[in-house]
Amino acid sequence: MMPDLGAYRVEVLSAYAGTLLLLAVLVATSIWKARRTLRQLRDAEARRESVK
């Protein structure tokens, strides 16, 4: 299933690993920011309701 990469095996596999790592960091950062934004929105809405 894995093609023979020959002399470039280390470079190709490290590029794949780096890409997967960066993708995982981007997804984790997006989820973290979305949760933070949702929490800030809920806090702002709660403050708005308490003013009324």
SVG drawing of the C-alpha trace seen along z (x, -y; Angstrom):
<svg xmlns="http://www.w3.org/2000/svg" viewBox="-35 -48 54 50">
<polyline fill="none" stroke="black" stroke-width="0.4" points="0.0,0.0 2.9,-2.4 4.8,-3.4 8.5,-3.0 9.9,-6.5 13.5,-5.5 16.1,-8.0 13.5,-10.7 11.6,-8.6 12.7,-10.6 11.9,-14.0 8.5,-12.9 7.4,-11.3 8.5,-14.3 6.6,-16.6 3.5,-14.5 4.0,-14.5 4.6,-18.3 1.5,-18.9 -0.6,-16.7 0.8,-18.5 0.1,-21.9 -3.5,-20.9 -4.1,-19.5 -2.8,-22.8 -5.1,-24.8 -8.1,-22.7 -7.4,-22.9 -6.8,-26.7 -10.1,-27.2 -12.0,-25.1 -10.4,-27.0 -11.2,-30.4 -14.8,-29.4 -15.3,-28.3 -13.7,-31.5 -15.9,-33.6 -19.1,-31.8 -18.2,-32.3 -17.6,-36.0 -20.9,-36.3 -22.8,-34.5 -21.2,-36.9 -22.1,-39.9 -25.7,-38.7 -25.9,-38.0 -24.7,-41.6 -27.2,-43.0 -30.1,-41.0 -29.0,-42.2 -29.2,-45.9 -32.8,-45.6"/>
</svg>
